[in-house]
Amino acid sequence: MKNTIEDIVVKDMDGNDVKLSSYKGKVLLIVNVASKCGFTPQYKQLEAIYEKYKDKGFEILAFPCNDFGGQEPGSNKEITEFCTTNYGVTFKLFNKIKILGDDKSPLYARLINSDNVDKGDVKWNFEKFLISRDGTIVARFRSKIVPDSKEILNAIEKELAKK
């Protein structure tokens, strides 16, 4: 299985195609998010690390998902309003996607089958995947590992240090 994401195309909140290759040269944290989850307060930490590292070539790509307990029932507009109003989110939110089952998004099919990280389906909302500047999947963090944990921050800083 390919260990990069650069050939994948996703949809933004307005339904426009976004080539993930357009993020080449950036370190990415890809997160599946939900507005009504016990982990939803992680939005605050995600925004904090985005603010801390964005000027160094770091981006967060958040993909709302309703696959776990129906915890993201809203429309793209409602999701965007929730995130900006409650958590001041300024990082990129994408179109709501499926990450489980036969119709899972090609992005998540790639992320969960990479030889570089633990394989297998995402278990819950707010699971995180770290992507290097060249689009390689380099790390996977389960939902309970908070965005501003030493483990995640060290991994981000290590990737940002690579030119």
Helices and strands as residue ranges (DSSP letters): E 9-11, E 17-19, G 20-23, E 27-33, H 42-53, G 54-56, E 58-64, H 76-87, E 92-93, H 106-111, E 128-131, E 137-141, H 150-161
